[in-house]
Amino acid sequence: MPRIYDHVYPVFKLTANNIRRHPVINLISIMIISIAMLMLALYFLAYINTDRVVSTWRSDLKVAVYLEDDLSPESIALLKSFCLDLDEVVQLDYISKDEALSRFQVILGKDSGFLDDLPENPLPASLELLLDAEVADISTVERLARQLQRQSGVDEVVYGSYWLRQLFSLLRMVKYFGFIFASFLSVVTVFVVASTIRLSLFARRETIRVLYLVGATRRFVVMPYLFEGIFQGAVASSIALALSYVGFRYFKFWLQEQVPEWSIAPMLQFFSLSSFLTFLLLGILLGVAGFLISSRWLSRD
Amino acid sequence: MIRVSNLSKSYNYPNLVLKDISFWVKRGEFVYLSGPSGAGKTTLFRLLFADLKPDSGQIVIDGLDLARANTYRIAMLRRQLGFVFQDYKLIPNYTVFDNIALALEISGTPRRYIQKKVWRVLKVVGIERQIERLPPQLSGGEQQRVAIARALVNNPKIIFADEPTGNLDAEIANEIMQILHSINARGTTIVMVTHNRALLQKFKRKVFYLNRGSLQAYDWLN
């Protein structure tokens, strides 16, 4: 009575033989899939890290409310209480005219001497609002600014609208165009795998014919090619992950060296273990999908 | 063992390659399918092991109607048949051992028996010393012996041989014929396609003679 092992062993043996005895076809397949997977990995890394940086910056979102001069302490207290009642505001700091001047002096450093010659302090007092990162998207910030601007005693509201708008639209672009790009790449990868498997089927058509002649079932003939697709997908995604890791380390180092003042580099992270495994699985699934497309060429009995 | 009834086949209707063929082969018989080139020998041969489907008629092998059998049943039937071809149909990058073992592995033979069975059939065909060689390293006669060994290894009920001596010189062809006849002597049914009249004269057995798609006559050539 044959055991399961006696049925499974020849399938794996055939898979190993296919891979070992057709190294060029396998190498070309793995190389092409690796390139496609590398591009996918770089896209995902760019997306994950842009999202991370934007989230970090968003959690640091501040709105400066510049006050009119000679505002009474009661009016200031009223404005403070209005701001603190807003749901989006998590922290409020009052910066007096004097404090604003001393901060400006610190920024100017040794060039701050001319400030002493001014007849009076030109800087306005302000309220600095720190917003809740969970709700502070661009439209919320804009709505809030309009609301504050309408309050009596408010001279100007500044929230860095330009860069904020750019940042959010960049993230949206990365998200949507990247999704289309990633889908396109996945489809290309599937067809590359399908074509290479078909190529290898063509190269082995005589072997396949012999298998059918000696009584192989379709499953027996097909399974080694399925495993080959899995193998190619797994190896290619591992190579892509390794290369993207090297590229990522280099880029992080370069960013740290070139623009240390941005403080972005420490925020960047490679794939987490779960993303890593998902990516590996994606490679395998692409291999399987490629196999499924090409497997109808195997249906000859 | 093999029953063919009213079999017809065309590749390009209405030009029939085989016309209303009927014959049967008893268990343990050795029969030749012969005839000139283009007579339909190879088509008939391929129909006999379900490599082609007939347009009409019936082929029953060991009780299985090939036209009605699904691919799984046909695969199971082929495990009980042996095949020998003019071009050997060996896998060139598999060793002699692997080529023969493949037929056993496909049928799920336990690994511990495979080595013993391969060795035994290699001894029957007399090339046990070549077990680790690849087919391209062997002569034509040796490759055909490997093909016969592969056909034999599952103890088949029938061996189908298509011009098994076609690529071999007369001396080697005689040796191959003697091997096939000794296999037949042990009870295996053999159906062999050949157009070599010298072989038919030398190794006399029942002949089904095909001409222009019709089975014109069969006779004992003695």
Contacts between the chains, C-beta under 8 A, distances in Angstrom:
chain1	res1	chain2	res2	distance
A	2	B	108	3.6
A	2	B	109	6.8
A	2	B	110	5.9
A	3	B	110	6.9
A	5	B	111	7.9
A	6	B	105	7.8
A	6	B	108	5.0
A	6	B	109	6.8
A	6	B	110	5.1
A	6	B	111	6.3
A	7	B	108	4.9
A	9	B	105	7.4
A	9	B	111	6.6
A	10	B	102	7.6
A	10	B	105	3.6
A	10	B	106	6.7
A	13	B	105	7.2
A	17	B	93	7.8
A	17	B	94	7.4
A	17	B	98	8.0
A	21	B	93	4.7
A	206	B	89	7.2
A	206	B	91	7.5
A	207	B	91	5.0
A	209	B	89	7.2
A	210	B	89	5.3
A	210	B	90	7.5
A	210	B	91	5.8
A	210	B	102	7.7
A	211	B	102	7.5
A	211	B	106	7.1
A	212	B	75	7.5
A	212	B	78	7.6
A	213	B	49	7.6
A	213	B	51	8.0
A	213	B	78	6.5
A	213	B	83	5.2
A	213	B	89	6.8
A	214	B	78	6.7
A	214	B	79	7.5
A	214	B	83	7.4
A	214	B	102	6.4
A	214	B	103	4.3
A	214	B	106	5.7
A	214	B	150	7.0
A	215	B	75	5.2
A	215	B	76	7.0
A	215	B	77	7.8
A	215	B	78	3.9
A	215	B	79	3.5
A	215	B	80	8.0
A	215	B	81	7.8
A	215	B	103	7.1
A	215	B	106	5.4
A	215	B	107	6.2
A	215	B	154	7.8
A	216	B	75	6.4
A	216	B	106	4.8
A	217	B	71	7.5
A	217	B	72	6.0
A	217	B	75	4.6
A	218	B	71	6.2
A	218	B	75	7.8
A	220	B	106	6.1
A	301	B	50	7.9
A	301	B	71	4.3
A	301	B	74	6.5
A	301	B	75	7.3
